[in-house]
Amino acid sequence: MPLSRAELERYARRWKSERDPDDAVALLEVKAIDAAGRARPAAPLPEGRRRYAAILASLPGAILERIDGEAVEVERVFCDHGQIEVRGGELVIVELAPGASASELQAFAEPTLRITHEVRTIDHPPPPNDVVGRPAPGQD
């Protein structure tokens, strides 16, 4: 089953807190990503960042062969069906949401998505108060 929007955001934040202790990677919401890992941001880019991971909230029509115009390179994409890593100019599925399949994710993409041999199933995203050690709004 694909992740809900709230689960997707919690999952991306958990990944960032576990794997980006220096806060070098900015999480961006993007409208689309292409086969080379270039993404069209949904909002202005944060200043002082050079590395980005993308949250792709809506899959239909969002994984394109090529994006024209202004775009930013991302190294990772979080979407409701799983996690895609940009490796050597290719999009590689590294994790799938519980119940989701690589073929379902591929159905949303124009370019061919690769799949790693060690593809994992996403652990259920943490509850809202477990993201960064403080309660979610309205739960304190």
Number of C-alpha atoms within 10 A of each C-alpha: 11 17 21 13 15 12 17 23 23 20 26 21 18 17 14 19 14 9 11 13 9 8 11 13 19 19 21 21 20 21 19 25 28 23 21 20 29 22 31 22 19 13 10 7 15 11 7 8 11 13 15 20 24 30 24 25 18 15 17 12 12 20 27 20 14 16 18 9 7 9 16 17 18 23 19 23 26 22 24 24 26 24 27 26 22 20 13 9 13 17 25 21 25 21 23 24 22 16 11 18 16 18 10 10 22 16 14 16 20 15 17 15 19 16 15 13 8 9 14 15 16 18 11 11 20 13 13 18 14 13 20 13 8 11 13 13 8 5 8 7
